[in-house]
Amino acid sequence: MKKLSNQEIKGSADWLPDEYAKRKYIFDTWRKVCLKYGFEEYLTPLFEQADVYRAKSGEDVGGKELLIFKDLGNRELAVRPEMTPSVARLVSKIYRTTPKPIKFFSIANFFRNEKPQRGRNREFWQLNCDIFGTDNILSDIEMIEMAIDIMLEFGSPKESFVLKLSDRRLLEAFFNALNVKEEKKTQTMRLLDKKDKLKKPDFDKALLDLGFKQDDIKKINSFIGGDKEKGFLDIVESSEELKDVYKQLKEVIKKIENDGYKDYIVFDPSIIRGFDYYNGLVFEVFDLHKENRRTIFGGGRYNGLGSIFGEENFSALGFAPGDETTKLFLESWNLFDKMANDKDNLYYLPIIDENLIKETRNLAKKMRANSKNILLGYEEQKISKAFKFAENKKINKVVIFGNEEKQKGEYKVKDLIGGKEESYKI
């Protein structure tokens, strides 16, 4: 028989216990914050009709990155590359009969058929946190502040990250002022979303290839430079639509700053988000570490996505941090040191005397009933070897139960870190 490889598929990863503990810490922290904000947890199937993602996920995620297959009914299905279309489909089924707002979150795995790179695996996990059924600006503000709170829950120090905020309507208004047609507008937005990966001459050439004149290219660069750029405010003042959207955005930023988040938020009109369904406030959380400067996650408002399922254009907004970029952030800032170790409550209980197997197993049962996690030995073992075994397994506490302890009706616990030994009645 042909020998099979024991290596995982490229772009995926096996998580041994130490690695899984880190991911679990990330997932538990996400869940903790979501529950604090009154969100309810859900889950959708691993696959959907391929057209669900083709409709609004953009040319990459909804196109070349889709993993497509046909089922026994010859239906074209796709493994989910993101959650937003799936949760919009789910909510479209219950929207009319469910009290608003609907606040849902999920922690699930996804697959994109793309080339793996640092911070981007083909299989990955995400938190997806969404609010449906309200246009109230307080929901947008809560979502942005919640994204910051997730970062702070990890113990992130000041100046370790920043949330960059903009509004898709601001860019729409800018393109309207330049008289850019709809098809060209979409192409330009996709280019802007990738601009950080391009050198400025290459970015300018790409704009030239799209048909922009040099004067317009200069205005685009001034605009995406934000209010610190010399020509930005002149561009805003040139259009009533631009002035109105910019005023609304600045009011949102002021409210967030007044809520105590001033150190974590900046206005950045270059923030686009790569998905076609965004149509309001958009944001990205950015890692400021000198060796890991990158977007950690983002989100925004995407009203109307439910219409592709034949339902009304219900309001929606959300964000989605991924496990890999979050892990890189925590590693860069040494924040895993704050992670609680599940082995802190783990005890190793060896069988010191084979004549005490029954009593040792009964002791394990009693300790487990008292909320202790017990790793029980199966064979007789000298206490010195038991200590060595526990040390290799990174277990700090060893239970000592031999004939002497049995006669006294007690057991001892040895702390391998501090060396302290204490006795307890059975």
Summary of the structure (lengths in Angstrom):
residues: 426
radius of gyration: 27.4
end to end distance: 54.5
largest distance: 92.7
contacts: 1267
relative contact order: 0.11
helix: 46%
strand: 22%
